[in-house]
Amino acid sequence: MSLSHEILFVLFSYLLGAIPMGYLLTKRFAGKNILELGSGNIGSTNVRRIAGKRLSIVTQVLDMLKGLLPIALFMCFDDKASASSNFIYFLAIAAIMGHNFSLFLKFKGGKGVNISLGASLLLAPYSVLISVMVYFLVKWQFKYVSLGSILLGISLPITELIIHGLTSTFYYLCICCFLIIMMHIKNIGRLLKNKELIS
């Protein structure tokens, strides 16, 4: 694949990731500006608070698809593409960065959990599956979505390291983990002060 094609793929991945599904759905179907309500986040957790469970699930699925679609298309477009091709990780990170820092919301966005799962599904399916299990276990036990999301992020590279060792996918998942934690800095502060919202 030529350099120009790779640049177009990265741009497409970022722009697709940047589509603020939670914002658009709550605006269209609930008539509310999610940026001004709840936590002010466009992710599925805040959508549930503002517009209900059904719209939250739709947001969650669409955010995951924003990450999955560029990876799947690239693999279909380039028959040599695989998890061993480093470019594919740039593609995944571009989608996540688009979601976290959306061009359409003045570089504001979500916290990158669902899109990270979608982008990583074809690259590290077992790590994604185990991390989702960790999320639900933590959420069930402690009731905090943010804590579950943080531990999900941490479990992604740890699980990959245990299963496959030091691979390119492991380093990519370390970046995903770092981004998830950075986007949850305020939540971590509230958790430490016992002031976090129970979701």
HELIX and SHEET records of a PDB file:
HELIX    1   1 LEU A    3  ALA A   18  1                                  16    
HELIX    2   2 MET A   21  PHE A   29  1                                   9    
HELIX    3   3 ILE A   34  GLU A   36  5                                   3    
HELIX    4   4 SER A   44  ALA A   51  1                                   8    
HELIX    5   5 LYS A   53  PHE A   77  1                                  25    
HELIX    6   6 PHE A   87  ASN A  100  1                                  14    
HELIX    7   7 LEU A  103  LEU A  105  5                                   3    
HELIX    8   8 VAL A  113  SER A  120  1                                   8    
HELIX    9   9 PRO A  125  PHE A  142  1                                  18    
HELIX   10  10 VAL A  145  HIS A  164  1                                  20    
HELIX   11  11 SER A  168  MET A  183  1                                  16    
HELIX   12  12 ILE A  185  LEU A  192  1                                   8    
END                                                                             
